[in-house]
Amino acid sequence: MKIGAIIESFANINRFDNNNSIIYKEPKDYSQALEKAINLSQEEYKLMQNNLKETVEDFYNESLNNLK
């Protein structure tokens, strides 16, 4: 699973945060977000990947429960 650079207005309503994604406030900040992503250590990247995986699994399970 790959982490993404996501604009804050979209991130907030879709469970993305600074623990599982690179969040930027405005379109003009996108290049800085990419630079931050490029400069993540392997440990930071792995942690964010694991956090994203947990977020996705939680969302999936909650969605399944809503269908019951």
C-alpha positions as CSV (number, residue, x, y, z in Angstrom):
1,M,0.0,0.0,0.0
2,K,1.4,3.4,-1.0
3,I,0.9,6.6,1.0
4,G,-0.4,9.6,-0.9
5,A,0.0,13.4,-0.9
6,I,-3.6,14.6,-0.3
7,I,-5.1,18.0,-0.1
8,E,-6.5,18.8,3.4
9,S,-10.1,19.5,2.3
10,F,-10.3,15.9,0.8
11,A,-8.3,14.3,3.6
12,N,-10.5,15.4,6.4
13,I,-13.7,13.8,5.1
14,N,-11.9,10.6,4.0
15,R,-10.0,9.6,7.2
16,F,-6.6,10.6,5.9
17,D,-4.3,12.4,8.3
18,N,-0.7,13.1,9.0
19,N,-0.3,9.6,10.4
20,N,-1.2,7.8,7.2
21,S,-0.6,10.4,4.4
22,I,1.2,13.5,3.4
23,I,-1.4,16.3,3.9
24,Y,-1.1,19.7,2.3
25,K,-3.4,22.7,2.7
26,E,-3.5,24.4,-0.7
27,P,-2.7,23.4,-4.3
28,K,0.4,25.7,-4.2
29,D,1.8,23.5,-1.3
30,Y,1.7,20.3,-3.4
31,S,5.4,20.4,-4.4
32,Q,6.4,20.8,-0.8
33,A,4.3,17.7,0.1
34,L,6.0,15.7,-2.6
35,E,9.4,16.8,-1.3
36,K,8.4,15.7,2.2
37,A,7.3,12.3,0.8
38,I,10.6,11.9,-1.0
39,N,12.6,12.7,2.1
40,L,10.8,10.3,4.4
41,S,13.0,7.7,6.0
42,Q,12.2,4.0,5.5
43,E,11.0,3.8,9.0
44,E,8.7,6.8,8.7
45,Y,7.3,5.4,5.4
46,K,6.7,2.0,6.9
47,L,4.9,3.5,9.9
48,M,2.7,5.5,7.6
49,Q,2.0,2.5,5.4
50,N,0.9,0.5,8.5
51,N,-1.2,3.3,9.7
52,L,-2.9,3.6,6.3
53,K,-3.5,-0.1,6.2
54,E,-5.2,0.1,9.6
55,T,-7.3,3.0,8.5
56,V,-8.4,1.2,5.4
57,E,-9.2,-2.0,7.3
58,D,-11.2,0.0,9.9
59,F,-13.2,1.8,7.1
60,Y,-13.8,-1.5,5.3
61,N,-15.1,-3.3,8.5
62,E,-17.3,-0.3,9.4
63,S,-18.7,-0.3,5.9
64,L,-19.5,-4.0,6.1
65,N,-21.2,-3.5,9.5
66,N,-23.3,-0.7,8.0
67,L,-24.7,-3.2,5.4
68,K,-26.0,-5.5,8.0
